[in-house]
Amino acid sequence: MQAITTIGLDIAKSLFQVHGIDAEGRVVIRRQLKRRYVLAFFEKLEPCLIGIEACASAHHWSRQLQALGHTVRLMPPSYVKPYVKRQKNDATDAEAICEAVTRPNMRFVPTKSAEQQSGLVLHRTRHLLMRQQTSVINAIRAHLAEFGIVAPVGRNGVEDLLRIVADPSDERLPELARACVAALGSQLRMIKVQILNFDRMITAWHRSNEMSRRLDELPGVGPALATALVASVADPKAFRSGRDFSAWIGLVPKQNSSGGKQKLGGISKQGDRYLRGLFTAGALAVIRYAKINGTGHRPWLTALLARRPTKVAAIALANKIARMAWAIMARDETYREPVALAA
């Protein structure tokens, strides 16, 4: 056991697979562990390098194993897959993880703290409720449209529909359908209250976090995006540059280049979809404000909007905002307005 220097750990819900090698690369151990025996097993080992795929519960196990003195490296599953030999099972997965973690050019995922994961739970729960709210609104509109009852698009239109449902004297809606849609209306109101509570929690966390407050000074960045960045990025210095950070979010062009000829397409849409959506929404807000109040104080944006459609310009601006956000996080700086803005 003391000869083990590197371990590939394939985690799961209940059965974990261990693949360990010594300093010369010889296989020392192949073993399956039940969940309750994992920590006891690693407590008996001398500190070693442990590789884990960055999937569900990986950050929890990384914190637990680091507390025992081990060095833990998390890797994206897509980077581990090329090392899987032939058939896929837990043993070959653990062997592939053990091989991948020793590669000098492998990219690793920094371990998130419990506070950061709590922030992600907050954002993901709110995002889930937002999707449920949209689903319930669409259901209400669709059900009432079957009886010829429609309303304008927007929040006020939904309220008009719910007032019709609450009016028993309106004979256009049968009682059975009225009871069903009324239940959906009650669910919608409850979801809205929960979303409001989560918004308040995000605002409170934003005010208590210095980095989040600094990110909020960027154009197009509000409390939601600022706190999401703080929760999602465990170590901004893990990215070599702002472009790497923007590529991680999926805001850079997708390449299909060969033979020295560059072919760039649309954005890759890889990485964090939630952050990408927040950056894009923030960029659209900046463009909308600039169109209303004039774009003379933003010459770069003015020139871009003159030659590109609005949504294409929004993606380019989102890329720019993401790079500025990385610079603030990685260099521990504050936002400085360009000369054109300060003039």
C-alpha positions in Angstrom: 0.0 0.0 0.0 2.8 2.4 0.8 4.2 2.1 -2.7 1.2 3.7 -4.3 2.0 7.1 -5.8 -1.0 7.8 -8.1 -4.6 6.7 -7.9 -7.4 7.0 -10.4 -10.7 7.1 -8.5 -14.0 6.5 -10.4 -16.7 7.9 -8.1 -20.4 6.9 -8.2 -23.4 6.8 -5.9 -22.5 3.7 -3.9 -19.7 1.7 -5.6 -16.3 3.4 -6.2 -13.4 1.9 -8.2 -9.8 2.4 -7.3 -6.8 2.0 -9.7 -3.4 2.6 -8.1 0.1 2.5 -9.5 3.6 3.0 -8.0 6.4 5.4 -9.1 7.4 3.2 -12.0 3.9 2.9 -13.4 3.2 -0.7 -12.2 -0.3 -1.5 -11.1 -0.4 -2.0 -7.4 -4.1 -2.1 -6.6 -7.4 -2.6 -8.4 -10.3 -2.5 -6.0 -13.9 -1.7 -5.7 -15.0 0.2 -2.6 -18.4 0.8 -1.1 -19.1 4.4 -0.3 -18.9 4.0 3.5 -15.4 2.5 3.2 -13.8 5.2 0.9 -12.4 7.6 3.6 -11.3 4.7 5.8 -9.3 3.3 2.8 -7.6 6.5 2.0 -6.8 7.3 5.7 -4.5 4.2 5.7 -2.5 5.4 2.6 0.5 7.7 2.5 -0.2 11.0 0.8 -0.5 10.4 -3.0 -1.9 12.0 -6.2 -5.5 11.2 -6.7 -7.4 11.9 -10.0 -11.1 12.2 -10.2 -13.5 13.2 -13.0 -15.2 16.5 -12.3 -18.7 15.2 -12.1 -21.5 15.1 -9.5 -20.1 15.1 -5.9 -16.5 15.4 -7.2 -15.8 18.6 -5.3 -17.1 17.1 -2.1 -14.7 14.1 -2.4 -11.9 16.4 -3.3 -12.3 18.4 -0.2 -12.6 15.3 2.0 -9.4 13.6 0.5 -7.4 16.8 0.6 -8.3 17.0 4.4 -6.5 13.6 4.7 -3.3 15.0 3.1 -3.7 13.8 -0.4 -3.2 15.8 -3.6 -6.4 15.7 -5.6 -6.8 16.8 -9.2 -10.2 17.1 -10.9 -10.4 16.7 -14.7 -13.2 17.2 -17.2 -14.7 13.8 -18.2 -14.3 14.7 -21.9 -10.5 15.0 -21.4 -10.4 11.6 -19.7 -12.4 9.7 -22.3 -9.5 9.3 -24.9 -7.6 7.2 -22.3 -10.4 4.6 -21.9 -9.3 1.3 -23.5 -11.9 -0.7 -25.4 -15.0 -1.5 -23.4 -16.3 1.0 -20.8 -16.7 -0.1 -17.2 -15.7 1.1 -13.8 -12.3 -0.6 -13.8 -11.3 0.8 -17.2 -12.6 4.2 -16.3 -10.5 4.3 -13.1 -7.4 3.2 -15.1 -8.1 5.9 -17.7 -8.3 8.5 -14.9 -5.1 7.3 -13.4 -3.4 7.6 -16.7 -4.9 11.1 -17.5 -4.0 12.7 -14.2 -0.2 12.1 -14.9 -0.2 13.8 -18.3 1.9 17.0 -18.1 -0.5 19.0 -20.4 -3.7 17.9 -18.7 -6.2 20.7 -17.7 -7.5 20.5 -14.2 -10.6 21.9 -12.5 -9.9 23.8 -9.3 -11.8 22.5 -6.3 -14.8 24.6 -5.2 -15.3 25.5 -1.6 -18.6 24.7 0.2 -19.6 28.3 0.1 -19.1 28.5 -3.7 -21.2 25.4 -4.1 -23.9 26.9 -1.9 -23.9 29.9 -4.2 -24.3 27.6 -7.2 -27.2 25.8 -5.6 -28.8 29.2 -5.0 -28.5 30.2 -8.7 -29.5 26.8 -10.1 -32.5 26.6 -7.9 -33.6 30.1 -8.9 -33.0 29.2 -12.6 -35.1 26.0 -12.2 -38.0 28.1 -10.7 -37.7 30.6 -13.6 -38.1 27.7 -16.1 -41.1 26.4 -14.1 -42.6 29.8 -14.1 -42.3 30.0 -17.9 -43.8 26.5 -18.2 -46.8 27.4 -16.0 -47.5 30.6 -17.9 -47.4 28.8 -21.2 -49.8 26.2 -19.9 -52.2 28.9 -18.7 -52.1 30.7 -22.0 -52.5 27.4 -24.0 -55.4 26.1 -22.0 -57.4 29.4 -22.1 -56.7 29.8 -25.9 -58.6 26.5 -26.4 -61.7 28.4 -25.3 -60.9 31.5 -27.3 -59.5 33.5 -24.4 -56.2 35.2 -25.2 -54.3 38.1 -23.8 -51.3 40.3 -24.9 -47.8 39.0 -24.4 -46.2 40.0 -21.2 -46.7 39.9 -17.4 -49.9 42.1 -17.6 -51.4 39.7 -20.1 -51.1 36.8 -17.7 -52.7 38.8 -14.9 -55.6 39.6 -17.2 -56.1 35.9 -17.9 -56.1 35.0 -14.2 -58.7 37.7 -13.5 -60.9 36.1 -16.1 -60.4 32.7 -14.4 -61.3 34.2 -11.0 -64.5 35.7 -12.4 -67.3 33.1 -12.0 -69.7 35.2 -14.1 -67.5 34.7 -17.2 -69.3 31.9 -19.0 -66.7 31.4 -21.7 -64.7 29.1 -19.4 -66.4 25.8 -18.1 -66.2 25.2 -14.4 -63.9 22.1 -14.8 -61.4 24.0 -16.8 -61.7 27.0 -14.5 -60.7 24.9 -11.5 -57.7 23.5 -13.3 -56.4 26.8 -14.5 -57.0 28.4 -11.1 -54.7 25.7 -9.6 -52.1 26.7 -12.1 -52.6 30.3 -11.1 -52.0 29.5 -7.5 -48.8 27.6 -8.4 -47.6 30.6 -10.5 -48.1 33.0 -7.5 -46.2 30.6 -5.2 -43.3 30.3 -7.7 -43.1 34.1 -8.0 -42.9 34.5 -4.2 -40.1 31.9 -4.1 -38.2 33.6 -7.0 -38.4 36.9 -5.1 -37.0 35.3 -2.0 -34.1 33.9 -4.0 -33.5 37.3 -5.5 -33.2 38.8 -2.1 -30.8 36.1 -1.0 -28.6 36.8 -4.1 -28.6 40.5 -3.3 -27.6 39.9 0.3 -24.8 37.6 -0.7 -23.6 40.1 -3.3 -23.4 42.8 -0.7 -21.4 40.7 1.6 -18.8 39.7 -1.0 -16.1 42.1 -2.0 -15.2 40.5 -5.3 -18.9 40.4 -6.3 -19.2 44.1 -5.6 -16.2 44.9 -7.7 -17.5 42.9 -10.6 -20.8 44.7 -10.3 -19.0 47.9 -11.5 -18.5 46.4 -15.0 -21.0 47.5 -17.7 -23.6 44.7 -18.2 -22.8 43.0 -14.9 -25.3 43.0 -12.1 -25.6 41.1 -8.8 -26.9 37.9 -10.5 -23.9 37.6 -12.9 -21.4 38.9 -10.3 -22.4 36.3 -7.7 -22.6 33.6 -10.3 -19.0 34.3 -11.4 -17.8 34.2 -7.8 -19.5 30.9 -7.2 -18.4 29.3 -10.5 -14.8 30.4 -10.8 -12.8 28.7 -8.0 -9.4 30.0 -9.2 -9.4 32.6 -12.0 -5.6 32.2 -12.3 -6.2 28.7 -13.6 -7.0 30.5 -16.9 -3.9 31.7 -18.8 -5.7 34.8 -20.2 -9.0 36.4 -20.6 -9.5 34.7 -23.9 -9.1 31.3 -22.2 -11.8 32.3 -19.7 -14.0 33.5 -22.5 -13.5 30.2 -24.4 -14.4 28.3 -21.2 -17.7 30.1 -21.2 -18.2 29.4 -24.9 -18.1 33.0 -26.2 -15.3 32.6 -28.8 -15.6 31.5 -32.4 -15.6 27.7 -33.2 -12.6 26.7 -35.3 -12.3 24.3 -38.2 -8.9 25.2 -39.4 -6.4 23.1 -41.2 -3.3 23.5 -43.5 -2.6 27.0 -42.2 -6.1 28.2 -43.4 -8.2 29.5 -40.6 -12.0 28.9 -40.7 -14.0 30.6 -37.9 -17.7 30.0 -37.4 -20.2 30.9 -34.7 -19.5 30.8 -31.0 -18.6 27.4 -29.7 -21.3 27.3 -27.0 -19.1 25.1 -24.9 -18.6 25.5 -21.2 -21.1 27.1 -18.8 -24.4 27.8 -20.5 -25.8 29.7 -17.5 -22.9 32.2 -17.4 -23.0 32.6 -21.2 -26.7 33.5 -21.0 -26.1 36.1 -18.2 -23.2 37.7 -20.1 -25.3 37.9 -23.3 -28.3 39.4 -21.5 -25.9 41.9 -19.9 -24.4 42.9 -23.2 -27.9 43.3 -24.8 -28.8 45.6 -21.9 -25.7 47.7 -22.6 -26.6 47.9 -26.3 -30.2 48.8 -25.5 -29.1 51.6 -23.2 -26.6 52.9 -25.7 -29.2 53.0 -28.5 -31.6 55.0 -26.2 -29.0 57.4 -24.8 -26.6 57.5 -27.7 -23.4 55.5 -28.4 -21.0 58.4 -28.9 -19.3 57.7 -25.6 -18.6 54.1 -26.6 -16.7 54.4 -30.0 -15.9 50.7 -30.1 -19.5 49.7 -29.7 -20.6 52.4 -32.1 -18.4 51.1 -34.9 -19.4 47.5 -34.2 -23.1 48.3 -34.4 -22.6 50.1 -37.7 -21.3 47.0 -39.4 -22.9 44.1 -37.5 -26.4 43.1 -36.5 -27.4 43.8 -32.9 -27.2 40.2 -31.7 -23.8 39.6 -33.3 -22.5 42.8 -31.6 -24.0 41.6 -28.3 -21.9 38.4 -28.4 -18.8 40.4 -29.2 -19.5 42.7 -26.3 -20.2 39.8 -24.0 -16.8 38.4 -24.9 -15.2 41.7 -24.1 -17.1 41.9 -20.7 -16.0 38.4 -19.9 -12.4 39.2 -20.5 -12.6 42.3 -18.3 -14.3 40.2 -15.6 -11.4 37.8 -15.7 -8.9 40.6 -15.4 -10.6 41.9 -12.3 -10.7 38.5 -10.6 -7.3 37.3 -11.6 -5.4 40.5 -10.9 -7.4 41.7 -8.0 -8.2 45.0 -9.6 -11.2 47.3 -9.9 -12.9 48.5 -13.0 -11.5 51.6 -14.6 -13.6 53.5 -17.1 -12.0 54.0 -20.6 -11.0 57.5 -21.5 -13.9 57.9 -23.8 -16.4 57.1 -21.0 -14.7 59.3 -18.4 -14.5 62.3 -20.7 
